[in-house]
Every structure is written in structure tokens, then in C-alpha cells.
Amino acid sequence: MMETLVGNISNNLTDSMLKNMLTRDYGQNIFDMVTTAQKITPRAAVEACLRAETGQILERPLGSPNVQSPWNKLFLSPTQLFSLPTADNTPIHMEVTIGKRARKPLKLGMPIMITAMSYGASLSLEAKVALARAASMVGTATNTGESALAGEERAAANLLIGQYNRYGAMNTREQLSKLDAIEVQLGQGAWGGAIPETIKANTIKGHMRETWHLEPGQDATRGARFKGINSPQDIINLLNKLKQEYEVPIGIKIAATHYIEKELDVILQTDVDFIVIDGSEGGTAAAVTTLEDDLGLPTLFAVSRAAKYLEAKGVKDKYDLIIAGGLKTPGDFLKALSLGANAVYIGTIALMALLQTQVTKVLPEYPSPQLVMYSGKFVDKLDIDRGAETLANFLNSSVEEMKLALIGMGKDNISQLNSQDLVSVDKHLAEALGIDYAGNPCSR
């Protein structure tokens, strides 16, 4: 009886809606919503409404949907006859050393690291500990992000890179001396470069306040520039000073932009050990949507241009190049390394692997970041041990797949990858990257 009643009501509603959709003028037709969505996209419509609600800037977590790095148009080139695959049972070496000239180089078991995501400004302490444990389980490094040094993260991480940052939270000898590498953060991809930011005092909890060395009622503020830095020469002096004072590798992180070669010209006047370039597809806890969507340079073009410029200047062996921003699969990692990166950073995809089935704790009512963001409603529901395990599994799986690709390409060391191992199905992309076009015979 009830089933029949519900069926009749549903049928009548569907009939009425379909009749109206097929007979009314567009001005009175609900189908107009479909054509409007096709014109401005559902995302633009929803974000317009969110802006209309508050009149404030709109921030979006985990980065931009405007992904313009066409990794899927690149293919790696295996060999079978003229050059044979790697012999069976040959060890495949995935180890990478960052900062070979440093007195204490950073020795990694794989060329994949966990990118900068800060405690407090981005992630919860629980999430940071889970990331650190996962990195330690597989022999790689994690990064503090723009934060102070949390004792819990330091204890969980065998290898910890810390960011000398514009909040000033990490910039003391006591903290810097406890790190395995120091990364001076000048900008990041998801912010389109270097942007001021304030974390309001009323959102800062006790543990973060103590860790960040903030007074009660004090905001955490980040300038577009470091305090006292007013010229490129000031940055050069800062980097060289850190290099002289610390035994661990010193690096600099910048957001990728069309001025990338000009930015590198400044860096090449320093003695840093590594350069981190964060493409526009990079994510963050929350950034202004315009900065995410419309500023910067896509990661694929950033790594190619940076590597070629370092090669042209004869300093490719002096500076290790680390690439970040939207990399998500073992294939992406291999292609970035082939284009000249020494290692890659991953962020958003690492969080997805860390959360894995734990997302069911909040979906469908809330989005998954509520489990890991500092301000998340459900950070207490995150299973740290399980998160570390699933992320470690992802990293191990990625490395094993990368090894198989290397075998097929006749290699036994990740460092043997180069741009000649790539081909593109897009002629213009092939020309831009300096690799072969798939429609032409091999040039080598």
C-alpha cells in the first residue's frame, strides 16, 4: 500500500517536472539551472553564494581545482631489444642524498618526502605525529611547515626538515639546532607566492600557544617579507649566514612563477644546498581562492624550466632540486624526477592515504579535512597509528611500482632518470620540455 502510494506521488512529481521542463520558456523553466551551471560552473555558482553570505575573502582547503600540469601527456620509455631491461634480481636503488656538500647530509631511503604542512597554521598535532611516524617507517623525511618545533613531531620523526618562516616561530638557534635540514620559506604555490596572514588569538589553543611561544591574547602574524629583509641581498646574506652556522643542509623554498629564472639568479648567489619549488597546484589548509586559482606557474613547467636553467648555468650538481605541488601518483613522481628533480614533496595525496577508510568517521556530513586540520571538528577521532600505517603503505607501494618502471627502462638507480626517458603526445609540450614528440621517430 505504502509502496504504491510513494510510487504514485513520485511518478506524478516526475511527470509534472518533465512536462514543465519540455514546454515552458527558459525564463520559467527549472532546466535553466543546468544551462547556467554549464556557463559559470557549479563551483563558481557555489563560491559566489559563499562570498555573498559574508562579504569576506573566500578560502578553500587543499588547493585549486585549476590543474594545468599535463602529466598524463608524458610517457616514460621502456626498452626490450636494442637495450635490454634490467637483469633479474638486480638491486634497484631508490636512495637519495640531499645536501651532499653539507657536513651532515640528509640521507633518504626514497625520493619522496612529506611536504611542509604546519602544526597550528594547518594541521592538528595528531596529524603531524601521524605523518612523522609514517615517514620514519619508510626511511624518508617530513617537514614542519611554517610552525615552531613541536616536541611530539620531533620525537616521531627520524628525519625532520624545519622551516625558517615568516611567522618567526622556528627562527631560534635552540629550535634550528634540533633539525636534520633547514628550509627557508619565501613562498608557496597555493598562496601564489608570499602573502601576509594572521592567525587570530582566539583560535589558538594552549599547546600551540606554548609551542609557538606566543603570549596570551597574541595573534600569530606572518608578513609578506621576513622582518628586516628589504632586498634580494638581505635574503642572500640570511641564507649564507645559516649555511655558515649549521652543519645540516640549508635550502630555500619559493613558489613557482613565470619569473622563475630571475628568482633562481638570486639563489645562485648563495651557498644553499637545495632549492624547493612549489607549483601552483600545491595545497594548503586554506588559501584565498584567487591566489590558488589564478597566480603562479604549474608544477610541470616549473620543474622543467628550473632544471634546465640550473643545467645551463653549470650548477645542477651543486644544488639539489625538490619539486612540490599536486604530485599524486608514482608516475607523476617518476616524470618529475626525469625532468630534473632530485626528490619530490607530497602533501594532499599523503593526507588522503593517511585518512584512507577513516574518512567514514565524518562523511557524508562533513568533509575529510575535518579530521586533520587544526581547527577541525573531529581531530580527536583520528587514529594516529592507523593513519601512519596506511600512509607508509602508500609510500612503499609507490616505491615498488617505481622500481618496476625502472627495471622496464633498463635502469638500476633512481638517479639514472633523465629527460631523454620521456616522450610527449603533445607536440607543443614536447618542444617546451625539450623531449621527443611521440609522433616522430626517436631522436636518440
N, C-alpha and C positions, 0 to 999 in steps of 0.2 A: 504493500500500500504506500509506504513512505517512499520507496524507491521509485514508484510510478509518479508520485506527486513531485518529487525532486526532478525527475526526468522531464515532466511536462513543463515545469517552471523554467528549467534550463533551456529547453527547446524553444519556448516562447521568447525568452530573452535573446537567444541567439538569432532567431528568425527576425525579431524586431531590429536588432543591431545590424544584421546583414542587409535588411531591406533599406534601412536608413543610409547605410554606407554606400549602397549601389544606386540610390535615387536622389539624395539631397545634394544641393550645391555645396561646393567645398567650404563656403563660409559657415555652413551649419552641419558639416559632416565630420564625425569624430576621426575619420581617416586622415584628416588634415594634420593630426598629431604625428602620423607616420611620415608624411612628406616633410613636415617641419624638422623632425628628428634627422631625416636624411640630409637636410640642408645644413643644419647647425650642429649636428651630432648630439646624442643623448648626454654625453659628458659635458658639452658646452651648456646645454639647457639646465642640467642639474647644478653646475657650478655658478651659472647666472642666478639661479634661485638662492643658492647659499650666500652669494655676495649680497643679494637683495635683502636677505634676512637680517644681516648685521651691519652692512656698510663698512666692514673691516676687510683687510687683506685676507686672501684665502690661502691656506696652507694644506698641502697634500702629503701624506706619508709615502715612503718607499719609492719616490722618484716619478719621472714623467712617462706617460704612455707614448710620447713622441720619439719612438726608437728609429733612428736613421742609420744605424750601423748595419750594413747588409752582410753579416757574417755568412748567411745561407747562400750567398752568391760566390763564395770561395770554396774550393775543394783542394784537399791535400792529395799528393800524387804518390801512390804506392808503386812498387816495381816488382817484376816477376821473371823476366828473361834476360834483358841486356844487363841488368843489375839485379842480383837475387835478393830476396827477403833475408832478414837476419836469421842466422842459423839457430836451430832449436837449442833450447837450454842455455842460450847466451844471456847473461845477466843484463837487464835493462836499467840503466842508471837514471834516476829521477832527482838526484840530489842537486841542490843549488846553494851557492855561497853568495851572500850579499855583503859587499864591503870587503873585498879581498885585500885592500890596502890598509884596512883598519887593524889595530893591534888585537882586537877581539872580533873577528868576522862573525856574521850571523850565518850559521850553517843549518840549512833546512833539508828535511827529508823529501820534500816535493816542491814544485814551483808554484804552489797555490797557498796563499795566506788569507787570513780573515782580516777584512779591511777595517778602517777606523770607524767605530760606532761608539760614542762616548757614554759612560755611565753618568746619568743625570740629564745631560742635554739631549740624549737619545734613548738609550736602553736602561732597563732596570738592572740592578746589581745581580739578580738571579740570572738574567740573560747573559750578562757579561761573564759570569763564572762558568756558565754552560759552554759558551764559545771558547773560553780559555781551556777548559778541560778537553774539549774536542780537539783543539789544535795540539795540545800536549799528547793526546792519544795517538796522533798520526805523525808527530815529529815536525810540525810546522809552527809558525808564529801567529799571534793575534796582536791587535793594535788597540791601544787605549782610547783612541779618538780624542776629541777636544775635551779633556777632563783632567782632574787630578789623579794621582796614583791611588787606586783603591787597594788596600791590603789583600782583600779577598781575591781580586783578579790577579794580583802579583803572585799569590800563593798557588793559584790554579794553573798559571801559565809557565811552562818551562822556558818558552821564548816569548818575550814581550817587547813590542815596539811601542814607544810612548811619544805622544805628540806635544812638542813645544808649541803652545797655542795662544791665540789672541784673547782668550779669556784670562790668560795668565795663571791658570790653575795648576799647570805642571812645571812652571818655569823656575824651579828652585834646584839648587845643587843636591839637596837631600833626596829629592824625588828622581831627578835625572840620573843620578849615580846608581840607581837600582834597576835601570833598564838595560835591555840587550841591544837596542838600537834607538836612536833619537830621530824623529821626523818633524821638521819644522813645517807647520801647516800654514800656507799662504792662502789657500782657497780650496774649493771642492766643486765637483761637477754639478751636483744637484742644486747648488746655490748660484751657479753661473759665475763663480769666482769668489771674491772676498766681500762679504756683506756684514754689516753690523747686526747684532742680535742681543736681546735681553731675556734672561730667564727670571721671571718675577719671583720675589722673595716668598710670596705666599704659596708658590708651587714647589718650593724646595723643602724637602723633609730633613729630619735631623741627621741621618747618616751621611747624606750627600753634603749637607752644610758643613759638617765636621771634616769630611774628606776633602772638600774644595776649599777649606779654610776661610769660610765666609762668616761674617758677624751676623747675629740675629737681626732680621729685617733687611739685610743687604741683598740686593739683586746680584745676579751673575751677569756681567756685561762683556760683550765681545765687540771690538771695533773692526772697521774695515781694514785698518792697519794695526800693526803692533805699536804699542806705546813707545815713542821715541824713534820710530822708524819713519823717516820722511824722504828717503831717496833710495834708488837701487843700491848705491854704495853702502848705505846703512845695512841693507839685507846681506850684502856680500860680507861685510865686517862681522855681522852676527853669525853667519854660517861658519866662517873661518875661525871665529873665536870658539865656537862649540867644538869644531874639529880639533883644535889645539888642546882643549880641556878634557876631552873624554876619549876613552880607548875604544868604545863601541862605534859601529858605523853611524855616520851622520847623513841624513837625507833631507830633501825638501819636497813638499807636495804642492802642486798647483792644479788648478782647473784647466782643462784643455780649452783653448780659444784659437781663433784664426791668427792670433799674434804669437803662436807657439814658438816659432824660431827666434823671435825677438826676446821672448821670455828665457829661452834656453841660452841666448847670448849672455844674459846676466849670470845665469847659473854656472856657465863655463868659466867664469872668472873666480870661482870658488874651488875649494878642495873637498867638497862633499863627496860621499861615497855612492849615493843612489839618488835617483830622481823618480818621484811618483807623479804620474799624470792621470788625472781623473776626468774621464769623458763625460759628455753631457747626459748620458743615460744613467749616471750614478744616482744612488738613492740616499735618503736621509730620513730622520724621524719625522720631520715636517719642514717643507720649504715652500716659499711663495710660488704659486703655480706658474706665473710668468717667468720667474727665474729658472724653474725646472724645464719649461716647455720651449723657451724662446732664446735662451742665452747659451753660449758655449760652442763646442765642437764635438761631434760624435766620436766615440771611442775608437772605432776602426781607423778613421782618418788621423786621429791623434797619434796612435802608436806608430803608424807608418811614417808620418811626417817627422816625428821626434827621432825615431831610429835612423832614418835616412840622413837627418841633419847631423846627428852625432857621428855617424859614419863619415859624412863629408868633411867634418871638422877634425877627423882623426882621433876622436876621443871615445869611441864606442866601448873600448876596453877599460877606460878609466871610470866611467860612470855606469852603474847598474840601473837599468830602466825597468820600473814596475808600473804596470798598467791596471787601472780600475775603471769601473763604470759599465754596469749592465751585462757583464760576462756571466753566463749561466750554465753552459754545458762543457763537457770535456773537449768537444770540437772547437768551441769558442776559445778555450784556453790554448789548445794546440795552435790555432791560427794566430792568436795574439803573440805567442812565443815565436812562431815562424816569421812574423813581421818584425821582430827585433826585441821584444820584451824579454827580460831575464826571469821575471816572475809576474804573477797576476794576483790581484786582490779580489775577493768576492765578498759581497755583503747581503743583498736581498735574497739571493738564492741560498746563501748559507742559513739565513733565518728560516726560509721555507723548509730546508732539510732538518733544521733543529726542531721546528714545530711539528712536522710530519703529521701523525694522527692526533696530536694534541690539539689541533685546531677545532676538533669536535667539542672541546670544552666551552667554546664561545660561539661557534657558528650554529644557526644562521642569524642569531640576534645581533651579534657584534662581529666586526672584522678581526682577523687573526692577530694583527699588531697589538691588540689589547692585552695579549699575553706577555709581550716582551718590552713594550715601551715603558719608559719611566713613569709616565702618567697613566698607564693602562689600568683598567678597572680590575683585571684578573691576573696580575703578575704573581699573586700568591698561588695560582693554580699551575704554574709552570713546573714540570718535573725536570729538575736540573740534570739528573743523571741520565734520564731517558733522552733528553734533548742533546746532551753531549754524545751519547751513543749513536743516535741517528745521524747527526752531522758528521761524526767520524766515519760512519758507514758510507755516507755520500762522498766524502773526500777519498776514502780508499777505493770505492767503486770508480770514481773519476780517474784516479791514477792508473788503475788496472786497465781501463779502456784506452787511456793514452799510451800505455805500454804496447798494447796490441797494434795500435796505429803505427807506432814507431817500428815495430817488427815488420809490418807490411811495407814500410818505406825503406827498409834496409838499414835501420839505424839501431844503435845500442845505447845512446845517451841523449837526453833531452836537449843538451846544449848543441847538438848537431843540426837542429832545425834551422832553416833559413828561408828567405822569401822565394827561393827557387823551388821550394817544395809545394808552392801554391799555384793554382790556376783559377781564373775567374770566368764565369759565363757572361759577364758584362764587360763589353769592350772598353767603355769609358772608365770603369772601375779598375780594370787591369792596367790601363795606362796610368791612372793616378797612383796606383800602388807599386808600379814598376814590376809587374808579374806578367806571365803569359796569359793570352786570351784563349779560352777553350776552343774557339772556332778555327784557330790556326795551329799548324804543326808546332811541336815543341822546339823552342829556340836554342835549347842546350844540347 
